[in-house]
Amino acid sequence: MSLTPQGSERVPEQRRGSGGGRRRRGGQGGDRKRRRRRILRWSATILALVIVGTAGAGYLYYQHLNDNLKKDDLNIGDKKDRAAKSKANAAGQTPLNILLIGSDARDSAENQKLGGAKDTYNTAPRADVQMLLHVSADRTNMSVVSMPRDTLVSIPKCTDPDSGKTYAASTSTMTNASLERGGPGCTVATWEKLTDIHVDHFMMVDFSGVVSMADAIGGVPVCVDANIYSHTSSGHGSGLKLKKGTTSIKGKQALQWLRTRYGFEDGSDIARTKAQHMYMNSMVRQLRENATLSNPGKLRSLAETATKALTVDDGLGTVTKLYDLSKELKKVPTKRITMTTMPWVYSSDGNRVLPKPTDASKLFRLVREDIALDGKDKKKSKKTTTSSDPAAADDKIAVQVQNGTKSSTLAPVSGRASAVAQLLVGKGFDEAKADSSTLLSEDETVIRYPSADLEGDAQRVAKALGIPTSQVEKSTDVSGVTLIVGADWRSGTKYTAADEDDTTPESASALNGANTKACMHVDPDYTW
């Protein structure tokens, strides 16, 4: 490939020496102008900033910056747990899904000093920050979904690509533990299993990377509504100390902001996620405001820092690929960036959180269907999607029917699974059977299938009953095509789908990227 910046030309060898041809009258001034234009063109293409500070680079540092990048496998889970690739829109464009991972690695003296917790030095890192960045197919908007690190999830079986060690699947495990199980590829696999959203790439950064990136940017403005000192008498807290109002933070102070729990709002991981969203939005605004041709030295420094700080998948493993990605990300206006937190509820012991059943599923669906979370999309027509896997004959499709009519206010409808199973048999699905061994609670009727080879069968059942294909989903929690009759179908033989609501759940705590007035609330116990 040519490393010459677009729009410039290589200088022929015979023009470089003193005998390189006859100089035209007035050529010295013209040469200077041409050199300045070449420098400006080179500066314009040497860097382009990605949302977390990733940079492209010009030809002089291309191989050097490539060597800086650390690479790892994208997905090390089982193939059966992988989400289907995103479908293209009518114009042939496809969305981009990138998982951003913040590692708490204490694998170096610098990381240990910044992260503390000497007892965990050189142990396997955990994914304490996880954000799924979704760029719409038409590049008009961007959505970010954070998952609190204390979320209990099912982690699929993962195989470490370096050691070959296989980690068995686990349930009710904190999501940050996924990184310990073979690397970032297991965190990606965990997200795909939970959300059924295909992840195209990942980017991971550790403590020292955050500090060096914040220094290279030159500071990120953040706001608190009172003086804050994140410190307790027992030694807990990030050490963040700021005065009320807006302060530009960088280096270690930026890391303290991103790690603060004690002192923000209720002291939970949820409050920390909110602070991280404010920081990211502000950082994006800073990068876009300061990415000018007038300071190529600063941009080059940022490129050097970013490539040293990042671990990426092989699909982003060169500066050229990062540069191409950055161009896609820069198409999205700041006002169309929406930060959200996965809707959650406390676990039974109150120490951890779980995805909030209806709201979390809805948020994942909106991302999966490429629907903007800011509500500013033009209304998209609902097209029936079809599987590439053909359905079996109706009388050969085995369907398990379960009763999910129980709700928070209503008892389950007795015999509902049997009634719908008989309805399916009457429509020619001879293998439909009721499973009365369990009573579930589903607000909306849903059909689940475990693997891609049963997707066509599941969609065929949905079509026969008039259930929208948006309510057909892949899930490894079932062993075959499973129809769960929800609280929205407590009686009758005809299913009537509710009008699709594409508004972002309030519980997702959406924050717009252009909001410059966002300010973290300080717990009065942590003021000074």
LINLIN-V105113 format. One record per pair of residues at least 24 apart in sequence whose ideal C-beta (glycine too) atoms are under 10 Angstrom apart, sorted by the first residue. I is the first residue (numbers start at 1). J is the second residue. Records with the same first field share a line. If there is no record, write none. Layout:
BEGIN
I->J  J
END
This chain:
BEGIN
1->62  318  320
2->59
3->57  58  59  60  62  63  320
4->42  45  58  59
5->38  41  42  43  44  45  46  58  59
6->41  44  45
7->37  38  41  42  44  45
8->37  38  39  40  41  42  44  45  59
9->38  41
11->35  38
39->293  296
40->293  296
41->293
42->293  296
43->292  293  294  295  296  297  299  300
44->293  296
45->323
46->293  296  299  300  303  323
47->291  296  298  299  300  301  302  303  306  319  323  326
48->291  299  303  322  323  324  325  326  327  328  329  330
49->217  283  284  286  287  288  290  291  299  302  303  306  326  329  330
50->98  100  133  203  284  287  306  310  316  322  323  325  326  327  328  329  330
51->98  100  131  133  135  142  144  203  280  281  283  284  287  288  325  326  329  330  332  337  513
52->98  100  102  131  133  203  205  209  210  213  280  283  284  287  306  309  310  329
53->203  205  209  210  212  213  214  216  217  283  284  286  287  302  303  305  306  309  310
54->203  205  213  302  303  306  307  309  310  312  316  319  322  323  325  326  329
55->216  287  291  299  300  301  302  303  304  305  306  307  310  319  322  323  326
56->299  303  306  307  318  319  320  321  322  323  324  325  326  327
57->299  300  303  304  306  307  318  319  320  322  323
58->296  299  300  303  319  323
59->319
60->300
61->300  303  304  307  319
62->318  319  320  323
63->318  319
64->303  304  307  319
65->300  303  304  306  307  308  318  319  320  322  323
66->307  317  318  319  320  321  322
67->307  308  319
68->303  304  305  306  307  308  309  310  319
69->306  307  308  309  310  311  312  316  317  318  319  321  322
70->204  307  308  309  310  311  312  317
71->310  311  312  313  314  315  316  317  318
72->161  162  182  183  184  185  188  202  204  311  312  313  314  317
73->159  160  161  162  182  183  184  185  186  188  202  313  314
74->99  184  185  188  189  199  200  201  202  312  313  314  315  316
75->156  158  184  185  186  187  188  189  190  191  192  198  199  202  313
76->156  157  158  159  160  161  166  167  181  182  183  184  185  186  187  188  189
77->155  156  157  158  159  167  169  178  181  182  185  186  187  188  189  190  191  192  193
78->156  157  158  159  169  189  193  476
79->451  452
80->156  157  193  450  451  452  453  474  476
81->154  155  156  157  158  169  189  190  192  193  194  196  450  451  474  476
82->156  188  189  192  193  196  198  199  451  452  474
83->189  191  192  193  194  195  196  197  198  199  368  452  474
84->192  196  197  198  368  387  388  452  455  474
85->198  200
86->134  137  197  198  199  200  367  368  369  370
87->137  198  368  369  370  383  385
88->137
89->136  137  138  370  380
90->137  138  380  381  383
91->137  138
92->137
93->136  137  138  139  370
94->135  136  137  198  200  370
95->134  135  136  137  138  139  143  197  198  200  367  368  369  370
96->133  134  135  136  137  139  142  199  200  201  325  328  329
97->132  133  134  135  143  145  188  191  192  195  197  198  199  200  201  202  367  368  370
98->131  132  133  134  135  144  199  200  201  202  203  312  313  316  325  329
99->127  130  131  132  133  145  147  184  187  188  190  191  192  197  199  200  201  202  203  204  313
100->129  130  131  132  133  144  146  201  202  203  204  205  280
101->125  126  127  128  129  130  131  176  178  179  183  184  187  188  191  202  203  204  205  206  311
102->126  127  128  129  130  131  149  176  179  203  204  205  206  207  209  210  255  258  259  276
103->127  128  129  176  179  183  184  187  204  205  206  207  209  210  311
104->128  129  149  176  179  206  207  259
105->179  204  205  206  207  208  209  311
106->206  207
107->206  207  208
108->206  207  208
109->208
110->206  207  208  211  212
111->206  207  208  209  211
112->207  208
113->207  208  252
114->206  207  208  210  211  251  252  255  256  259
115->206  207  208  255  259
116->207  235  238  239  259
123->180
124->177  179  180  181  182  183
125->176  179  180  183  184  204  206  207
126->174  175  176  177  178  179  180  187
127->174  175  176  177  178  179  180  183  184  186  187  190  204
128->175  176  179  207  258  259  269  272
129->176  204  205  210  258  259  272  273  276
130->175  176  178  179  187  188  190  191  202  273  342
131->203  273  276  277  280  339  340  341
132->188  191  195  197  199  202  340  342  364  367
133->199  201  202  203  280  329  337  339
134->197  199  200  338  366  367  368  370  371  372  373
135->200  325  328  329  331  332  337  370
136->331  332  336  367  370  371  372  377
137->370
138->331  332  370  372  377
139->327  328  329  330  331  332  336
140->331  332  333  336  372  376  377  378
141->332  333  335  336  337  338  370  371  372  373  374  376  377  513
142->284  329  331  332  333  334  336  337  338  339  372  373  374  513
143->336  337  338  339  340  363  366  367  370  371  372  373  374  504  508  510
144->276  277  280  281  337  338  339  340  341  367  373  510  511  513
145->191  195  197  338  339  340  341  342  343  360  363  364  366  367  373  508
146->269  270  272  273  274  276  277  280  339  340  341  342  508  509
147->175  176  187  190  191  194  195  269  273  341  342  344  353  355  360
148->174  175  176  268  269  270  271  272  273  341  342  344  352  353  355
149->174  175  176  177  269  272  273  352  353
150->174  175  176  268  269  270  344  346  347  351  352  353  354
151->175  176  190  194  269  342  344  347  352  353  354  355  360
152->344  347  351  352  353  354  355
153->177  178  190  191  193  194  354  355
154->190  193  194  476  477
155->180  181  186  187  189  190  193  194
156->181  186  189  190  192  193  194  476
157->181  182  186  189
158->182  183  185  186  187  188  189  190
159->185  186  189
160->185  186
161->185
169->193  476
171->477
172->347  352  354
173->352
174->352  353
175->342  352  353  355
176->269
179->204
183->311
184->311  312  313
185->313
188->313
191->364
192->474
193->474  475  476  477
194->342  355  360  364  475
195->342  355  360  361  363  364  365  367  368
196->361  364  365  367  368  473  474  475
197->364  365  367  368  369
198->368
199->313
200->313  315  316  325
201->312  313  314  315  316  317  321  322  325
202->311  312  313  315  316
203->306  309  310  311  312  313  316  322  325
204->309  310  311  312  313
205->306  309  310  311
206->309  310  311
207->252  255  258  259
208->255  308  309
209->255  305  306  308  309  310  311
210->251  252  254  255  257  258  259  279  309
211->250  251  252  253  254  255  256  305  309
212->250  251  301  302  304  305  306  308  309
213->250  251  254  255  283  302  305  306  308  309  310
214->249  250  251  252  253  254  255  257  258  279  283  305
215->250  251  252  254  301  302  305
216->250  251  298  299  300  301  302  303  304  305  306  309
217->248  250  254  283  286  287  290  298  301  302  305  306
218->248  250  286  287  290  295  298  301  302
219->247  248  249  250  251  253  254  282  283  286  290
220->247  248  249  250  253  254  257  278  279  280  281  282  283  284  285  286  287
221->246  247  248  249  278  279  282  283  285  286  516
222->246  247  248  249  253  254  257  258  275  278  279  282  283  518  519  520
223->247  278  282  516  517  518  519  520
224->257  260  263  264  275  278  519  520  521  522  527
225->519  520  521  522  527
226->263  519  520  521  522  523  524  526  527  528
227->522  526  527  528
228->257  260  262  263  264  520  521  522  523  526  527  528
229->262  263  522  526  527  528
230->256  257  259  260  261  262  263  264  267  522  523  526
231->262  263  526  528
232->262  263  267  525  526
236->261  262  267
237->261  262  263  267  526
238->262  263  264  272
240->264  275  526
241->526  528
242->520  522  528
243->528
244->519  522  527
245->519
246->282  516  517  519
248->282  286
249->279  282
254->279  283
257->520
260->520  526
261->523
262->523  525  526
263->520  521  522  523  524  525  526  527
264->520  521  522  523  526
265->520  521  522  523
266->521  523
267->523  525  526
268->346  353
269->341  344  352  353
270->341  342  344  353  509
271->520  521  523
272->520
273->339  340  341  342  344  509
274->339  341  509  511  518  520  521
275->518  520
276->339  341
277->338  339  340  341  509  510  511  513  515  518
278->339  511  515  518  519  520
279->520
280->337  339  511  513
281->334  337  338  339  511  512  513  514  515  516  518
282->513  515  516  518
284->329  332  334  337  513  514
285->334  337  513  514  515  516
287->330
288->330  333  334
289->334
291->330
332->513
333->513  514
334->512  513  514  515  516
335->374  376  512  513  514  515
336->372  373  374  376  377  512  513  514
337->373  374  511  512  513  514  515
338->372  373  374  375  376  504  508  510  511  512  513
339->373  508  509  510  511  512  513  515  518
340->366  367  373  504  505  507  508  509  510  511
341->507  508  509  510  511
342->505  507  508  509
343->504  505  506  507  508  509
344->507  508
345->507
356->505  507  508
357->441  442  443  444
358->442  443  444  505  507
359->504  505  506  507  508
360->505  507  508
361->442  443  444  446  473  505
362->443  444  501  502  503  504  505  507  508
363->504  505  507  508  510
364->473
365->470  471  473  500  502
366->501  502  503  504  505  508
368->470  473
369->470  500  502
371->500  502  503  504
372->502  504
373->502  503  504  505  508  510  512
374->504  510  512  513
375->502  503  504  510
377->502
379->502
380->500  502
382->468  469  470  500  502
383->469
384->459  462  463  468  469  470
385->455  459  468  469  470  472
386->455  456  459  460  463  469
387->449  452  453  454  455  456  457  458  459  460  469  472
388->452  455  456
389->449  451  452  453  454  455  456  457  458  459
390->456  457  460
391->454  455  456  457  458  459  460  461  463  481
392->431  453  454  456  457  460  481
393->428  429  430  457  460
394->424  427  428  429  430  431  432  457  460  461  464
395->425  428  429  430  431  432
396->429  430  431  457
397->424  428  429  430  431  432  454  456  457  458  460  461  464  480  481
398->429  430  431  432  433  454  457  479  480  481  482
399->424  425  429  430  431  432  433  434  447  457  458  460  461  464  480  481  482  483
400->431  432  433  434  435  448  478  479  480  481  482  483  484
401->429  432  433  434  435  436  447  461  481  482  483  484  485
402->434  435  436  437  438  439  440  442  446  448  478  482  483  484  485
403->434  435  436  438  439  440  441  442  484  485  486
404->438  439  440  441  442  443  444  445  446  483  484  485  486  487  488  489
405->439  440  441  442  445  484  485  486  487  488  489  490  491
406->439  440  441  442  486  487  490
407->441  442  443  486  487  488  490
408->441  443  487
409->487
410->441  487  490
411->439
412->439  440  441  485  487  490
413->439  485  487  489  490  491
414->439
416->485  486  489  490  491
417->483  484  485
419->485  491  492  493
420->445  465  483  484  485  489  493  495
421->483  485
422->493
423->464  465  485  492  493  494  495
424->461  464  465  483
426->493
427->461  464  465  493
428->464
429->457  460  461  464  465  481  483
431->480  481
432->461  481  483
434->483  485
435->482  483  484
438->484
440->484  485  486  487
441->484  486  487
442->471  484  485  486  487  488  489
443->486  487  488  498
444->468  470  471  484  486  487  488  489  497  498
445->471  483  484  485  486  487  488  489  495  497  498
446->470  471  472  473  475  482  483  484  485  486  488
447->471  472  473  475  478  481  482  483  484
448->472  473  474  475  476  477  478  480  481  482  483  484
449->473  474  475  476  478  479  480  481  482
450->474  475  476  477  478  479  480  481  482
451->476  478  479  480
454->478  479  480  481  482
455->481
456->481
457->481
458->482  483
462->495
465->489  493  494  495
466->494  495  496  497
467->495  497
468->495  497  498  500
470->497  500
471->495  497  500
END
